[in-house]
Amino acid sequence: DGAAIHPQAIVSEEASIGQGVRVGPFCVVGPEVTLEAGVELQSHVVVSGRTIVGADSTIYPFASIGAKPQDLKYKGEVSELRIGQRCKVFEYSHLSGGTAGGGGVTQIGD
């Protein structure tokens, strides 16, 4: 039960893709991304930056996940986003990594 990646998706060869992952059309997955087992990216989802999406999570269309923080205090430091297991991220959501003031990590779930 390997991953199912739509031919119109762009997935970096450096990304870590778990068993049973489904990546829909027009999704983009960056090189520092980890998609754990059973993750589903529906269509038009962008996952970038240092991002971990926990097992059996679903991300719905037009979500932007793991982009640089929008905080004006962000100065380019290492930033990470961790989404726990069985989370649902709905349409048009924007989730970014953390800033130095918050420990550099945004954690959702688990």
PDB file as gemmi writes it, atoms N, CA and C in Angstrom:
CRYST1    1.000    1.000    1.000  90.00  90.00  90.00 P 1                      
ATOM      1  N   ASP A   1       0.826  -1.190   0.000  1.00  0.00           N  
ATOM      2  CA  ASP A   1       0.000   0.000   0.000  1.00  0.00           C  
ATOM      3  C   ASP A   1       0.867   1.249   0.000  1.00  0.00           C  
ATOM      4  N   GLY A   2       1.505   1.526  -1.109  1.00  0.00           N  
ATOM      5  CA  GLY A   2       2.339   2.706  -1.224  1.00  0.00           C  
ATOM      6  C   GLY A   2       1.505   3.962  -1.358  1.00  0.00           C  
ATOM      7  N   ALA A   3       2.190   5.057  -1.555  1.00  0.00           N  
ATOM      8  CA  ALA A   3       1.518   6.343  -1.717  1.00  0.00           C  
ATOM      9  C   ALA A   3       0.865   6.434  -3.100  1.00  0.00           C  
ATOM     10  N   ALA A   4      -0.216   7.204  -3.173  1.00  0.00           N  
ATOM     11  CA  ALA A   4      -0.894   7.481  -4.444  1.00  0.00           C  
ATOM     12  C   ALA A   4      -0.737   8.972  -4.715  1.00  0.00           C  
ATOM     13  N   ILE A   5       0.109   9.301  -5.672  1.00  0.00           N  
ATOM     14  CA  ILE A   5       0.387  10.697  -5.996  1.00  0.00           C  
ATOM     15  C   ILE A   5      -0.152  10.991  -7.385  1.00  0.00           C  
ATOM     16  N   HIS A   6      -1.064  11.940  -7.465  1.00  0.00           N  
ATOM     17  CA  HIS A   6      -1.679  12.312  -8.732  1.00  0.00           C  
ATOM     18  C   HIS A   6      -0.595  12.812  -9.688  1.00  0.00           C  
ATOM     19  N   PRO A   7      -0.680  12.487 -10.965  1.00  0.00           N  
ATOM     20  CA  PRO A   7       0.353  12.906 -11.915  1.00  0.00           C  
ATOM     21  C   PRO A   7       0.474  14.421 -12.071  1.00  0.00           C  
ATOM     22  N   GLN A   8      -0.543  15.179 -11.661  1.00  0.00           N  
ATOM     23  CA  GLN A   8      -0.458  16.631 -11.752  1.00  0.00           C  
ATOM     24  C   GLN A   8      -0.050  17.274 -10.432  1.00  0.00           C  
ATOM     25  N   ALA A   9       0.406  16.476  -9.488  1.00  0.00           N  
ATOM     26  CA  ALA A   9       0.960  16.995  -8.230  1.00  0.00           C  
ATOM     27  C   ALA A   9       2.476  17.111  -8.377  1.00  0.00           C  
ATOM     28  N   ILE A  10       3.065  18.017  -7.614  1.00  0.00           N  
ATOM     29  CA  ILE A  10       4.519  18.170  -7.585  1.00  0.00           C  
ATOM     30  C   ILE A  10       4.978  17.827  -6.172  1.00  0.00           C  
ATOM     31  N   VAL A  11       5.741  16.752  -6.043  1.00  0.00           N  
ATOM     32  CA  VAL A  11       6.226  16.294  -4.743  1.00  0.00           C  
ATOM     33  C   VAL A  11       7.741  16.197  -4.819  1.00  0.00           C  
ATOM     34  N   SER A  12       8.426  16.928  -3.946  1.00  0.00           N  
ATOM     35  CA  SER A  12       9.871  16.895  -3.930  1.00  0.00           C  
ATOM     36  C   SER A  12      10.370  15.474  -3.660  1.00  0.00           C  
ATOM     37  N   GLU A  13      11.427  15.099  -4.345  1.00  0.00           N  
ATOM     38  CA  GLU A  13      12.039  13.786  -4.104  1.00  0.00           C  
ATOM     39  C   GLU A  13      12.616  13.699  -2.696  1.00  0.00           C  
ATOM     40  N   GLU A  14      12.871  14.838  -2.065  1.00  0.00           N  
ATOM     41  CA  GLU A  14      13.444  14.865  -0.719  1.00  0.00           C  
ATOM     42  C   GLU A  14      12.384  14.790   0.377  1.00  0.00           C  
ATOM     43  N   ALA A  15      11.121  14.949   0.027  1.00  0.00           N  
ATOM     44  CA  ALA A  15      10.044  14.857   1.022  1.00  0.00           C  
ATOM     45  C   ALA A  15       9.940  13.420   1.520  1.00  0.00           C  
ATOM     46  N   SER A  16       9.497  13.267   2.762  1.00  0.00           N  
ATOM     47  CA  SER A  16       9.284  11.943   3.347  1.00  0.00           C  
ATOM     48  C   SER A  16       7.794  11.622   3.263  1.00  0.00           C  
ATOM     49  N   ILE A  17       7.470  10.578   2.505  1.00  0.00           N  
ATOM     50  CA  ILE A  17       6.076  10.222   2.235  1.00  0.00           C  
ATOM     51  C   ILE A  17       5.786   8.843   2.816  1.00  0.00           C  
ATOM     52  N   GLY A  18       4.818   8.779   3.748  1.00  0.00           N  
ATOM     53  CA  GLY A  18       4.492   7.524   4.418  1.00  0.00           C  
ATOM     54  C   GLY A  18       3.589   6.623   3.603  1.00  0.00           C  
ATOM     55  N   GLN A  19       3.376   5.420   4.118  1.00  0.00           N  
ATOM     56  CA  GLN A  19       2.506   4.436   3.481  1.00  0.00           C  
ATOM     57  C   GLN A  19       1.071   4.950   3.398  1.00  0.00           C  
ATOM     58  N   GLY A  20       0.433   4.703   2.266  1.00  0.00           N  
ATOM     59  CA  GLY A  20      -0.977   5.025   2.105  1.00  0.00           C  
ATOM     60  C   GLY A  20      -1.292   6.501   1.958  1.00  0.00           C  
ATOM     61  N   VAL A  21      -0.273   7.335   1.799  1.00  0.00           N  
ATOM     62  CA  VAL A  21      -0.509   8.765   1.599  1.00  0.00           C  
ATOM     63  C   VAL A  21      -1.174   8.975   0.241  1.00  0.00           C  
ATOM     64  N   ARG A  22      -2.130   9.922   0.193  1.00  0.00           N  
ATOM     65  CA  ARG A  22      -2.795  10.278  -1.060  1.00  0.00           C  
ATOM     66  C   ARG A  22      -2.588  11.771  -1.307  1.00  0.00           C  
ATOM     67  N   VAL A  23      -2.004  12.085  -2.464  1.00  0.00           N  
ATOM     68  CA  VAL A  23      -1.750  13.468  -2.848  1.00  0.00           C  
ATOM     69  C   VAL A  23      -2.544  13.749  -4.114  1.00  0.00           C  
ATOM     70  N   GLY A  24      -3.482  14.683  -4.002  1.00  0.00           N  
ATOM     71  CA  GLY A  24      -4.379  14.981  -5.108  1.00  0.00           C  
ATOM     72  C   GLY A  24      -3.770  15.915  -6.143  1.00  0.00           C  
ATOM     73  N   PRO A  25      -4.553  16.217  -7.178  1.00  0.00           N  
ATOM     74  CA  PRO A  25      -4.054  17.054  -8.268  1.00  0.00           C  
ATOM     75  C   PRO A  25      -3.732  18.473  -7.803  1.00  0.00           C  
ATOM     76  N   PHE A  26      -2.702  19.034  -8.423  1.00  0.00           N  
ATOM     77  CA  PHE A  26      -2.283  20.416  -8.213  1.00  0.00           C  
ATOM     78  C   PHE A  26      -1.779  20.692  -6.802  1.00  0.00           C  
ATOM     79  N   CYS A  27      -1.379  19.655  -6.074  1.00  0.00           N  
ATOM     80  CA  CYS A  27      -0.736  19.838  -4.778  1.00  0.00           C  
ATOM     81  C   CYS A  27       0.760  20.023  -4.993  1.00  0.00           C  
ATOM     82  N   VAL A  28       1.394  20.747  -4.058  1.00  0.00           N  
ATOM     83  CA  VAL A  28       2.838  20.941  -4.080  1.00  0.00           C  
ATOM     84  C   VAL A  28       3.360  20.576  -2.697  1.00  0.00           C  
ATOM     85  N   VAL A  29       4.362  19.684  -2.652  1.00  0.00           N  
ATOM     86  CA  VAL A  29       4.956  19.234  -1.396  1.00  0.00           C  
ATOM     87  C   VAL A  29       6.454  19.514  -1.462  1.00  0.00           C  
ATOM     88  N   GLY A  30       6.950  20.290  -0.505  1.00  0.00           N  
ATOM     89  CA  GLY A  30       8.342  20.719  -0.502  1.00  0.00           C  
ATOM     90  C   GLY A  30       9.310  19.703   0.067  1.00  0.00           C  
ATOM     91  N   PRO A  31      10.614  20.000  -0.025  1.00  0.00           N  
ATOM     92  CA  PRO A  31      11.659  19.038   0.341  1.00  0.00           C  
ATOM     93  C   PRO A  31      11.793  18.741   1.829  1.00  0.00           C  
ATOM     94  N   GLU A  32      11.374  19.648   2.702  1.00  0.00           N  
ATOM     95  CA  GLU A  32      11.526  19.419   4.146  1.00  0.00           C  
ATOM     96  C   GLU A  32      10.250  18.896   4.795  1.00  0.00           C  
ATOM     97  N   VAL A  33       9.318  18.457   3.983  1.00  0.00           N  
ATOM     98  CA  VAL A  33       8.002  18.023   4.462  1.00  0.00           C  
ATOM     99  C   VAL A  33       8.006  16.533   4.770  1.00  0.00           C  
ATOM    100  N   THR A  34       7.315  16.170   5.861  1.00  0.00           N  
ATOM    101  CA  THR A  34       7.052  14.772   6.201  1.00  0.00           C  
ATOM    102  C   THR A  34       5.545  14.578   6.238  1.00  0.00           C  
ATOM    103  N   LEU A  35       5.050  13.665   5.406  1.00  0.00           N  
ATOM    104  CA  LEU A  35       3.642  13.272   5.430  1.00  0.00           C  
ATOM    105  C   LEU A  35       3.605  11.851   5.980  1.00  0.00           C  
ATOM    106  N   GLU A  36       3.092  11.695   7.187  1.00  0.00           N  
ATOM    107  CA  GLU A  36       3.067  10.377   7.811  1.00  0.00           C  
ATOM    108  C   GLU A  36       1.985   9.500   7.176  1.00  0.00           C  
ATOM    109  N   ALA A  37       1.964   8.243   7.552  1.00  0.00           N  
ATOM    110  CA  ALA A  37       1.071   7.241   6.947  1.00  0.00           C  
ATOM    111  C   ALA A  37      -0.384   7.699   6.942  1.00  0.00           C  
ATOM    112  N   GLY A  38      -1.042   7.493   5.804  1.00  0.00           N  
ATOM    113  CA  GLY A  38      -2.469   7.730   5.693  1.00  0.00           C  
ATOM    114  C   GLY A  38      -2.886   9.179   5.512  1.00  0.00           C  
ATOM    115  N   VAL A  39      -1.932  10.094   5.377  1.00  0.00           N  
ATOM    116  CA  VAL A  39      -2.284  11.504   5.162  1.00  0.00           C  
ATOM    117  C   VAL A  39      -2.948  11.652   3.797  1.00  0.00           C  
ATOM    118  N   GLU A  40      -3.951  12.521   3.726  1.00  0.00           N  
ATOM    119  CA  GLU A  40      -4.588  12.838   2.449  1.00  0.00           C  
ATOM    120  C   GLU A  40      -4.502  14.339   2.207  1.00  0.00           C  
ATOM    121  N   LEU A  41      -3.903  14.716   1.080  1.00  0.00           N  
ATOM    122  CA  LEU A  41      -3.947  16.089   0.595  1.00  0.00           C  
ATOM    123  C   LEU A  41      -4.940  16.067  -0.548  1.00  0.00           C  
ATOM    124  N   GLN A  42      -6.036  16.757  -0.415  1.00  0.00           N  
ATOM    125  CA  GLN A  42      -7.037  16.700  -1.468  1.00  0.00           C  
ATOM    126  C   GLN A  42      -6.475  17.404  -2.697  1.00  0.00           C  
ATOM    127  N   SER A  43      -7.033  18.446  -3.206  1.00  0.00           N  
ATOM    128  CA  SER A  43      -6.442  19.112  -4.373  1.00  0.00           C  
ATOM    129  C   SER A  43      -5.989  20.526  -4.000  1.00  0.00           C  
ATOM    130  N   HIS A  44      -5.044  21.060  -4.775  1.00  0.00           N  
ATOM    131  CA  HIS A  44      -4.596  22.444  -4.635  1.00  0.00           C  
ATOM    132  C   HIS A  44      -4.071  22.768  -3.234  1.00  0.00           C  
ATOM    133  N   VAL A  45      -3.375  21.852  -2.594  1.00  0.00           N  
ATOM    134  CA  VAL A  45      -2.785  22.071  -1.271  1.00  0.00           C  
ATOM    135  C   VAL A  45      -1.290  22.302  -1.444  1.00  0.00           C  
ATOM    136  N   VAL A  46      -0.759  23.311  -0.737  1.00  0.00           N  
ATOM    137  CA  VAL A  46       0.686  23.555  -0.731  1.00  0.00           C  
ATOM    138  C   VAL A  46       1.200  23.269   0.672  1.00  0.00           C  
ATOM    139  N   VAL A  47       2.183  22.360   0.770  1.00  0.00           N  
ATOM    140  CA  VAL A  47       2.824  22.054   2.041  1.00  0.00           C  
ATOM    141  C   VAL A  47       4.311  22.343   1.863  1.00  0.00           C  
ATOM    142  N   SER A  48       4.825  23.285   2.635  1.00  0.00           N  
ATOM    143  CA  SER A  48       6.204  23.723   2.454  1.00  0.00           C  
ATOM    144  C   SER A  48       6.899  23.852   3.799  1.00  0.00           C  
ATOM    145  N   GLY A  49       8.143  24.319   3.769  1.00  0.00           N  
ATOM    146  CA  GLY A  49       8.898  24.534   4.995  1.00  0.00           C  
ATOM    147  C   GLY A  49       9.165  23.239   5.733  1.00  0.00           C  
ATOM    148  N   ARG A  50       9.640  23.385   6.948  1.00  0.00           N  
ATOM    149  CA  ARG A  50       9.913  22.229   7.816  1.00  0.00           C  
ATOM    150  C   ARG A  50       8.588  21.867   8.487  1.00  0.00           C  
ATOM    151  N   THR A  51       7.854  20.940   7.861  1.00  0.00           N  
ATOM    152  CA  THR A  51       6.491  20.620   8.273  1.00  0.00           C  
ATOM    153  C   THR A  51       6.310  19.119   8.415  1.00  0.00           C  
ATOM    154  N   ILE A  52       5.660  18.721   9.504  1.00  0.00           N  
ATOM    155  CA  ILE A  52       5.295  17.321   9.724  1.00  0.00           C  
ATOM    156  C   ILE A  52       3.774  17.263   9.815  1.00  0.00           C  
ATOM    157  N   VAL A  53       3.162  16.426   8.981  1.00  0.00           N  
ATOM    158  CA  VAL A  53       1.712  16.212   9.041  1.00  0.00           C  
ATOM    159  C   VAL A  53       1.501  14.807   9.589  1.00  0.00           C  
ATOM    160  N   GLY A  54       0.832  14.720  10.739  1.00  0.00           N  
ATOM    161  CA  GLY A  54       0.650  13.458  11.435  1.00  0.00           C  
ATOM    162  C   GLY A  54      -0.245  12.471  10.708  1.00  0.00           C  
ATOM    163  N   ALA A  55      -0.090  11.221  11.067  1.00  0.00           N  
ATOM    164  CA  ALA A  55      -0.792  10.108  10.420  1.00  0.00           C  
ATOM    165  C   ALA A  55      -2.299  10.334  10.373  1.00  0.00           C  
ATOM    166  N   ASP A  56      -2.879   9.928   9.260  1.00  0.00           N  
ATOM    167  CA  ASP A  56      -4.325   9.924   9.045  1.00  0.00           C  
ATOM    168  C   ASP A  56      -4.973  11.313   9.092  1.00  0.00           C  
ATOM    169  N   SER A  57      -4.179  12.349   8.880  1.00  0.00           N  
ATOM    170  CA  SER A  57      -4.721  13.704   8.795  1.00  0.00           C  
ATOM    171  C   SER A  57      -5.194  13.979   7.367  1.00  0.00           C  
ATOM    172  N   THR A  58      -6.136  14.911   7.238  1.00  0.00           N  
ATOM    173  CA  THR A  58      -6.656  15.309   5.936  1.00  0.00           C  
ATOM    174  C   THR A  58      -6.522  16.817   5.796  1.00  0.00           C  
ATOM    175  N   ILE A  59      -6.001  17.242   4.647  1.00  0.00           N  
ATOM    176  CA  ILE A  59      -5.911  18.667   4.352  1.00  0.00           C  
ATOM    177  C   ILE A  59      -6.746  18.925   3.105  1.00  0.00           C  
ATOM    178  N   TYR A  60      -7.686  19.843   3.241  1.00  0.00           N  
ATOM    179  CA  TYR A  60      -8.668  20.122   2.206  1.00  0.00           C  
ATOM    180  C   TYR A  60      -8.158  21.178   1.222  1.00  0.00           C  
ATOM    181  N   PRO A  61      -8.849  21.369   0.091  1.00  0.00           N  
ATOM    182  CA  PRO A  61      -8.343  22.221  -0.992  1.00  0.00           C  
ATOM    183  C   PRO A  61      -7.988  23.652  -0.585  1.00  0.00           C  
ATOM    184  N   PHE A  62      -6.976  24.154  -1.258  1.00  0.00           N  
ATOM    185  CA  PHE A  62      -6.524  25.539  -1.187  1.00  0.00           C  
ATOM    186  C   PHE A  62      -5.907  25.926   0.152  1.00  0.00           C  
ATOM    187  N   ALA A  63      -5.473  24.952   0.935  1.00  0.00           N  
ATOM    188  CA  ALA A  63      -4.776  25.256   2.184  1.00  0.00           C  
ATOM    189  C   ALA A  63      -3.298  25.513   1.894  1.00  0.00           C  
ATOM    190  N   SER A  64      -2.715  26.435   2.649  1.00  0.00           N  
ATOM    191  CA  SER A  64      -1.287  26.740   2.579  1.00  0.00           C  
ATOM    192  C   SER A  64      -0.682  26.379   3.926  1.00  0.00           C  
ATOM    193  N   ILE A  65       0.156  25.354   3.931  1.00  0.00           N  
ATOM    194  CA  ILE A  65       0.636  24.744   5.165  1.00  0.00           C  
ATOM    195  C   ILE A  65       2.163  24.850   5.237  1.00  0.00           C  
ATOM    196  N   GLY A  66       2.679  25.422   6.336  1.00  0.00           N  
ATOM    197  CA  GLY A  66       4.122  25.446   6.559  1.00  0.00           C  
ATOM    198  C   GLY A  66       4.863  26.618   5.971  1.00  0.00           C  
ATOM    199  N   ALA A  67       4.154  27.615   5.475  1.00  0.00           N  
ATOM    200  CA  ALA A  67       4.814  28.782   4.895  1.00  0.00           C  
ATOM    201  C   ALA A  67       5.536  29.583   5.983  1.00  0.00           C  
ATOM    202  N   LYS A  68       6.369  30.512   5.558  1.00  0.00           N  
ATOM    203  CA  LYS A  68       7.078  31.369   6.512  1.00  0.00           C  
ATOM    204  C   LYS A  68       6.069  32.116   7.386  1.00  0.00           C  
ATOM    205  N   PRO A  69       6.417  32.331   8.651  1.00  0.00           N  
ATOM    206  CA  PRO A  69       5.512  33.065   9.537  1.00  0.00           C  
ATOM    207  C   PRO A  69       5.221  34.469   9.012  1.00  0.00           C  
ATOM    208  N   GLN A  70       4.024  34.930   9.262  1.00  0.00           N  
ATOM    209  CA  GLN A  70       3.640  36.278   8.856  1.00  0.00           C  
ATOM    210  C   GLN A  70       3.951  37.311   9.930  1.00  0.00           C  
ATOM    211  N   ASP A  71       4.418  36.869  11.083  1.00  0.00           N  
ATOM    212  CA  ASP A  71       4.778  37.754  12.187  1.00  0.00           C  
ATOM    213  C   ASP A  71       5.900  38.693  11.734  1.00  0.00           C  
ATOM    214  N   LEU A  72       5.740  39.985  11.963  1.00  0.00           N  
ATOM    215  CA  LEU A  72       6.747  40.955  11.534  1.00  0.00           C  
ATOM    216  C   LEU A  72       8.074  40.802  12.273  1.00  0.00           C  
ATOM    217  N   LYS A  73       8.064  40.110  13.415  1.00  0.00           N  
ATOM    218  CA  LYS A  73       9.314  39.865  14.148  1.00  0.00           C  
ATOM    219  C   LYS A  73      10.128  38.715  13.548  1.00  0.00           C  
ATOM    220  N   TYR A  74       9.546  37.959  12.637  1.00  0.00           N  
ATOM    221  CA  TYR A  74      10.247  36.835  12.003  1.00  0.00           C  
ATOM    222  C   TYR A  74      11.418  37.362  11.182  1.00  0.00           C  
ATOM    223  N   LYS A  75      12.613  36.830  11.439  1.00  0.00           N  
ATOM    224  CA  LYS A  75      13.835  37.295  10.771  1.00  0.00           C  
ATOM    225  C   LYS A  75      14.537  36.187   9.988  1.00  0.00           C  
ATOM    226  N   GLY A  76      13.813  35.144   9.612  1.00  0.00           N  
ATOM    227  CA  GLY A  76      14.408  34.084   8.812  1.00  0.00           C  
ATOM    228  C   GLY A  76      14.978  32.919   9.603  1.00  0.00           C  
ATOM    229  N   GLU A  77      14.765  32.903  10.911  1.00  0.00           N  
ATOM    230  CA  GLU A  77      15.264  31.800  11.740  1.00  0.00           C  
ATOM    231  C   GLU A  77      14.535  30.501  11.391  1.00  0.00           C  
ATOM    232  N   VAL A  78      15.082  29.383  11.856  1.00  0.00           N  
ATOM    233  CA  VAL A  78      14.465  28.076  11.624  1.00  0.00           C  
ATOM    234  C   VAL A  78      13.055  28.094  12.210  1.00  0.00           C  
ATOM    235  N   SER A  79      12.120  27.586  11.447  1.00  0.00           N  
ATOM    236  CA  SER A  79      10.713  27.602  11.821  1.00  0.00           C  
ATOM    237  C   SER A  79      10.100  26.255  11.471  1.00  0.00           C  
ATOM    238  N   GLU A  80       9.262  25.733  12.344  1.00  0.00           N  
ATOM    239  CA  GLU A  80       8.695  24.400  12.120  1.00  0.00           C  
ATOM    240  C   GLU A  80       7.210  24.386  12.429  1.00  0.00           C  
ATOM    241  N   LEU A  81       6.477  23.567  11.671  1.00  0.00           N  
ATOM    242  CA  LEU A  81       5.055  23.330  11.899  1.00  0.00           C  
ATOM    243  C   LEU A  81       4.857  21.844  12.109  1.00  0.00           C  
ATOM    244  N   ARG A  82       4.162  21.490  13.195  1.00  0.00           N  
ATOM    245  CA  ARG A  82       3.839  20.088  13.478  1.00  0.00           C  
ATOM    246  C   ARG A  82       2.327  19.960  13.622  1.00  0.00           C  
ATOM    247  N   ILE A  83       1.751  19.133  12.755  1.00  0.00           N  
ATOM    248  CA  ILE A  83       0.322  18.844  12.817  1.00  0.00           C  
ATOM    249  C   ILE A  83       0.178  17.418  13.318  1.00  0.00           C  
ATOM    250  N   GLY A  84      -0.618  17.231  14.353  1.00  0.00           N  
ATOM    251  CA  GLY A  84      -0.748  15.919  14.970  1.00  0.00           C  
ATOM    252  C   GLY A  84      -1.540  14.919  14.142  1.00  0.00           C  
ATOM    253  N   GLN A  85      -1.753  13.757  14.721  1.00  0.00           N  
ATOM    254  CA  GLN A  85      -2.471  12.672  14.056  1.00  0.00           C  
ATOM    255  C   GLN A  85      -3.971  12.969  13.973  1.00  0.00           C  
ATOM    256  N   ARG A  86      -4.582  12.506  12.891  1.00  0.00           N  
ATOM    257  CA  ARG A  86      -6.033  12.574  12.685  1.00  0.00           C  
ATOM    258  C   ARG A  86      -6.594  13.997  12.741  1.00  0.00           C  
ATOM    259  N   CYS A  87      -5.793  14.964  12.327  1.00  0.00           N  
ATOM    260  CA  CYS A  87      -6.279  16.350  12.264  1.00  0.00           C  
ATOM    261  C   CYS A  87      -6.936  16.606  10.918  1.00  0.00           C  
ATOM    262  N   LYS A  88      -7.843  17.549  10.907  1.00  0.00           N  
ATOM    263  CA  LYS A  88      -8.484  17.991   9.665  1.00  0.00           C  
ATOM    264  C   LYS A  88      -8.199  19.479   9.526  1.00  0.00           C  
ATOM    265  N   VAL A  89      -7.601  19.843   8.391  1.00  0.00           N  
ATOM    266  CA  VAL A  89      -7.305  21.245   8.090  1.00  0.00           C  
ATOM    267  C   VAL A  89      -8.191  21.610   6.904  1.00  0.00           C  
ATOM    268  N   PHE A  90      -9.113  22.514   7.128  1.00  0.00           N  
ATOM    269  CA  PHE A  90     -10.140  22.779   6.124  1.00  0.00           C  
ATOM    270  C   PHE A  90      -9.727  23.823   5.092  1.00  0.00           C  
ATOM    271  N   GLU A  91     -10.577  24.001   4.112  1.00  0.00           N  
ATOM    272  CA  GLU A  91     -10.326  24.836   2.944  1.00  0.00           C  
ATOM    273  C   GLU A  91      -9.812  26.216   3.314  1.00  0.00           C  
ATOM    274  N   TYR A  92      -8.862  26.687   2.512  1.00  0.00           N  
ATOM    275  CA  TYR A  92      -8.316  28.042   2.596  1.00  0.00           C  
ATOM    276  C   TYR A  92      -7.594  28.341   3.906  1.00  0.00           C  
ATOM    277  N   SER A  93      -7.234  27.322   4.663  1.00  0.00           N  
ATOM    278  CA  SER A  93      -6.484  27.549   5.900  1.00  0.00           C  
ATOM    279  C   SER A  93      -5.049  27.945   5.583  1.00  0.00           C  
ATOM    280  N   HIS A  94      -4.489  28.769   6.453  1.00  0.00           N  
ATOM    281  CA  HIS A  94      -3.077  29.132   6.354  1.00  0.00           C  
ATOM    282  C   HIS A  94      -2.448  28.820   7.704  1.00  0.00           C  
ATOM    283  N   LEU A  95      -1.497  27.889   7.717  1.00  0.00           N  
ATOM    284  CA  LEU A  95      -0.777  27.526   8.937  1.00  0.00           C  
ATOM    285  C   LEU A  95       0.708  27.712   8.670  1.00  0.00           C  
ATOM    286  N   SER A  96       1.366  28.484   9.522  1.00  0.00           N  
ATOM    287  CA  SER A  96       2.795  28.713   9.316  1.00  0.00           C  
ATOM    288  C   SER A  96       3.587  28.182  10.502  1.00  0.00           C  
ATOM    289  N   GLY A  97       4.884  28.084  10.296  1.00  0.00           N  
ATOM    290  CA  GLY A  97       5.773  27.653  11.362  1.00  0.00           C  
ATOM    291  C   GLY A  97       5.838  28.696  12.469  1.00  0.00           C  
ATOM    292  N   GLY A  98       6.499  28.342  13.546  1.00  0.00           N  
ATOM    293  CA  GLY A  98       6.608  29.232  14.700  1.00  0.00           C  
ATOM    294  C   GLY A  98       7.707  30.267  14.543  1.00  0.00           C  
ATOM    295  N   THR A  99       7.715  31.217  15.467  1.00  0.00           N  
ATOM    296  CA  THR A  99       8.751  32.236  15.496  1.00  0.00           C  
ATOM    297  C   THR A  99       9.617  32.031  16.743  1.00  0.00           C  
ATOM    298  N   ALA A 100      10.737  32.714  16.793  1.00  0.00           N  
ATOM    299  CA  ALA A 100      11.669  32.567  17.920  1.00  0.00           C  
ATOM    300  C   ALA A 100      10.988  32.853  19.256  1.00  0.00           C  
ATOM    301  N   GLY A 101      10.092  33.827  19.281  1.00  0.00           N  
ATOM    302  CA  GLY A 101       9.401  34.184  20.512  1.00  0.00           C  
ATOM    303  C   GLY A 101       8.542  33.065  21.075  1.00  0.00           C  
ATOM    304  N   GLY A 102       8.118  32.160  20.228  1.00  0.00           N  
ATOM    305  CA  GLY A 102       7.297  31.029  20.660  1.00  0.00           C  
ATOM    306  C   GLY A 102       8.030  29.711  20.613  1.00  0.00           C  
ATOM    307  N   GLY A 103       9.351  29.758  20.529  1.00  0.00           N  
ATOM    308  CA  GLY A 103      10.145  28.530  20.502  1.00  0.00           C  
ATOM    309  C   GLY A 103      10.396  27.987  19.114  1.00  0.00           C  
ATOM    310  N   GLY A 104       9.952  28.696  18.082  1.00  0.00           N  
ATOM    311  CA  GLY A 104      10.225  28.291  16.707  1.00  0.00           C  
ATOM    312  C   GLY A 104       9.324  27.196  16.175  1.00  0.00           C  
ATOM    313  N   VAL A 105       8.298  26.798  16.951  1.00  0.00           N  
ATOM    314  CA  VAL A 105       7.431  25.688  16.543  1.00  0.00           C  
ATOM    315  C   VAL A 105       5.965  26.085  16.710  1.00  0.00           C  
ATOM    316  N   THR A 106       5.169  25.772  15.692  1.00  0.00           N  
ATOM    317  CA  THR A 106       3.711  25.821  15.832  1.00  0.00           C  
ATOM    318  C   THR A 106       3.264  24.369  15.915  1.00  0.00           C  
ATOM    319  N   GLN A 107       2.536  24.018  16.973  1.00  0.00           N  
ATOM    320  CA  GLN A 107       2.074  22.646  17.206  1.00  0.00           C  
ATOM    321  C   GLN A 107       0.559  22.635  17.231  1.00  0.00           C  
ATOM    322  N   ILE A 108      -0.049  21.773  16.403  1.00  0.00           N  
ATOM    323  CA  ILE A 108      -1.495  21.620  16.368  1.00  0.00           C  
ATOM    324  C   ILE A 108      -1.804  20.136  16.605  1.00  0.00           C  
ATOM    325  N   GLY A 109      -2.630  19.849  17.581  1.00  0.00           N  
ATOM    326  CA  GLY A 109      -2.969  18.456  17.885  1.00  0.00           C  
ATOM    327  C   GLY A 109      -1.881  17.742  18.662  1.00  0.00           C  
ATOM    328  N   ASP A 110      -2.185  16.461  18.993  1.00  0.00           N  
ATOM    329  CA  ASP A 110      -1.290  15.615  19.799  1.00  0.00           C  
ATOM    330  C   ASP A 110      -0.720  16.402  20.962  1.00  0.00           C  
TER     331      ASP A 110                                                      
END                                                                             
